[in-house]
């Protein structure tokens, strides 16, 4: 005959501790606040855009938070992910750029900013920033350029890139509409500025329909020889 299980609770002991089972405590220093960033580079321009929703899970903190940071008249950084890491990273980046300007008496160009971002991310590789970064702007020859990064600093120059919570939805659409991947008998022509703006709007509309972390609005920065112009477009809010 089997004996009954002792009543550990009657003695004030949690059952898991009385049976010798350890109690686990888990803590993560990271939080994913969602958001998406898309950038396209042209012959003499670059366009970068982000949504304006800042959220965690099903809780929306604000519907009016862009994720673009204007670093210079020719360079814009788009960041999504852990918002506190984004604020810390951009604050240090802007300070480093200001130090460079005071020391060299000139503004850092976009390829140099991309290199600085790569170094800063690699410096924190053992406790990385939980941030998806895309740098867009003009290079020293006035041509558009887009740089993407992984969390530990690997950098790659590209013509277009999507990052953030909707990157898996946005990147295939960009591959199809800009690079014509896996398409035959299609003429590859440079993407005009108007077409780039239209493609970015369409990609965000598509992502907002399928990703709860992307929505509310689009903030778009157009970078050209005339500086940075900002535009805003609405997205679905539910």
C-alpha positions in Angstrom: 0.0 0.0 0.0 1.4 3.4 -1.0 1.8 6.0 1.6 0.1 9.4 1.1 2.2 12.4 0.1 3.2 14.4 3.2 1.5 17.7 3.6 4.5 20.0 3.3 2.3 23.1 3.1 1.1 22.4 6.6 4.6 22.8 7.8 5.1 26.1 5.9 7.4 24.6 3.2 6.8 25.0 -0.5 6.4 21.6 -2.1 9.2 22.3 -4.7 11.7 23.1 -2.0 10.7 20.2 0.3 11.2 17.8 -2.6 14.6 19.2 -3.3 13.6 21.0 -6.5 15.3 24.3 -7.1 13.3 27.4 -7.9 14.4 29.2 -11.0 14.6 32.9 -11.4 15.0 34.3 -14.9 15.8 37.9 -15.8 16.5 39.4 -19.3 18.0 42.9 -19.6 16.6 43.2 -23.1 13.1 44.3 -24.2 11.9 44.2 -27.8 9.9 47.4 -28.5 9.3 46.5 -32.1 9.4 48.8 -35.1 10.7 48.5 -38.7 13.1 50.5 -40.8 13.5 50.4 -44.6 16.2 52.2 -46.7 16.8 52.5 -50.4 19.8 54.1 -52.1 19.7 55.7 -55.6 22.2 57.4 -57.9 22.1 60.7 -56.1 19.7 60.2 -53.2 18.9 57.9 -50.3 15.5 57.3 -48.6 15.1 55.8 -45.2 11.8 55.4 -43.3 10.5 53.9 -40.1 7.1 53.4 -38.5 6.0 55.3 -35.4 4.7 52.6 -33.1 6.5 51.9 -29.8 5.2 48.8 -28.1 5.8 45.7 -26.1 3.7 42.6 -26.7 0.1 43.8 -27.0 0.7 47.1 -25.1 1.3 50.2 -27.2 3.4 52.9 -25.4 3.0 55.6 -28.1 1.9 55.9 -31.7 4.1 58.9 -32.4 7.7 57.7 -31.9 9.9 57.8 -35.1 13.0 55.7 -35.1 15.1 57.9 -37.4 18.1 60.0 -36.1 19.5 62.7 -38.2 23.2 62.6 -37.6 24.4 65.1 -40.3 23.1 66.9 -43.4 23.9 63.8 -45.4 23.5 60.9 -42.9 20.4 59.4 -41.1 20.4 56.4 -38.8 17.4 54.2 -38.4 17.2 52.0 -35.3 14.7 49.5 -34.0 14.6 47.0 -31.1 15.2 47.8 -27.4 14.3 51.5 -27.0 16.6 52.1 -24.1 19.5 50.6 -26.0 18.6 52.8 -29.0 18.7 55.9 -26.9 22.0 55.0 -25.2 23.6 54.0 -28.5 22.5 57.1 -30.4 23.6 59.4 -27.6 27.1 58.0 -27.6 27.3 58.0 -31.4 26.3 61.7 -31.6 28.9 62.5 -29.0 31.6 60.6 -30.9 30.6 62.5 -34.1 30.8 65.8 -32.3 34.3 64.9 -31.0 35.4 64.1 -34.6 34.0 67.4 -35.9 35.9 69.4 -33.2 39.1 67.5 -33.8 39.1 67.5 -37.7 37.0 70.6 -38.4 34.6 68.8 -40.7 31.5 66.7 -40.5 31.9 62.9 -40.7 30.6 61.5 -44.1 28.3 58.6 -44.3 30.9 55.8 -44.9 32.8 57.1 -41.9 29.7 57.0 -39.8 29.0 53.4 -40.9 32.5 52.5 -39.8 32.1 54.2 -36.5 28.8 52.4 -35.9 30.5 49.1 -36.7 33.3 49.8 -34.2 30.9 50.8 -31.5 28.8 47.6 -31.9 31.9 45.4 -31.9 33.2 47.1 -28.8 30.0 45.9 -27.0 30.1 42.4 -28.6 30.1 40.6 -25.1 27.0 42.4 -24.0 25.6 43.7 -27.3 23.0 46.4 -27.9 19.7 44.8 -28.8 19.3 47.1 -31.8 18.9 46.7 -35.5 20.7 49.6 -37.3 20.6 50.9 -40.8 22.6 53.9 -41.9 21.5 55.8 -45.1 23.0 58.8 -46.8 25.3 60.1 -49.4 29.0 59.1 -49.8 31.9 61.4 -50.6 30.9 61.3 -54.3 27.3 62.3 -53.7 26.0 58.8 -54.5 23.3 57.2 -52.3 24.5 54.5 -49.9 22.8 52.2 -47.4 24.7 50.3 -44.7 23.3 47.4 -42.6 24.7 45.9 -39.4 24.4 42.8 -37.3 24.3 43.2 -33.4 28.1 42.7 -33.1 29.2 45.1 -35.9 29.4 43.3 -39.2 28.8 46.0 -41.8 27.6 45.7 -45.4 26.9 48.3 -48.1 23.8 47.7 -50.0 21.3 49.3 -52.4 18.3 48.5 -50.2 17.7 47.0 -46.8 14.9 46.3 -44.3 15.4 45.8 -40.6 13.3 45.4 -37.4 10.3 43.3 -36.5 9.0 43.2 -40.1 12.2 42.6 -41.8 11.2 39.0 -42.9 8.2 40.5 -44.6 9.8 43.6 -46.0 13.0 42.3 -47.5 11.5 39.8 -49.9 9.2 42.5 -51.3 12.2 44.8 -51.8 14.1 41.9 -53.5 11.2 41.6 -55.9 10.4 45.2 -56.6 14.0 46.6 -56.8 16.4 43.8 -57.5 13.9 41.6 -59.5 15.3 38.5 -57.8 14.5 35.2 -59.6 12.8 37.0 -62.5 13.7 36.4 -66.1 13.6 38.9 -69.0 13.3 41.9 -66.8 15.4 45.0 -67.5 17.2 46.3 -64.5 16.9 50.1 -64.4 17.9 52.5 -61.6 15.2 53.2 -59.1 13.9 56.8 -59.3 13.2 58.8 -56.2 9.5 58.8 -56.7 9.4 55.1 -57.3 11.5 54.5 -54.1 9.1 56.5 -52.1 6.2 54.5 -53.5 7.8 51.2 -52.9 8.6 52.1 -49.2 5.0 53.1 -48.6 3.7 49.9 -50.2 6.0 47.7 -48.1 5.0 49.4 -44.8 1.3 49.1 -45.7 1.9 45.4 -46.3 3.8 44.9 -43.1 1.2 46.8 -41.0 -1.4 44.3 -42.1 0.6 41.4 -40.7 2.8 42.6 -37.9 1.3 44.1 -34.7 4.6 45.8 -33.8 4.6 47.9 -37.0 1.9 50.5 -37.6 0.3 54.0 -36.9 2.5 56.0 -39.3 5.6 56.3 -41.5 8.3 58.9 -41.0 10.4 59.1 -44.2 13.6 61.1 -44.7 14.8 61.8 -48.2 18.5 62.6 -48.3 19.9 64.5 -51.3 22.4 67.3 -52.1 19.7 69.7 -50.8 19.8 68.2 -47.4 17.3 66.0 -45.6 13.5 66.4 -46.2 11.0 64.7 -43.9 7.6 63.3 -44.8 4.9 61.6 -42.8 2.3 59.1 -44.0 -0.5 57.4 -42.0 -0.7 53.6 -41.4 -3.4 51.5 -39.8 -3.7 52.1 -36.0 -5.1 48.8 -34.7 
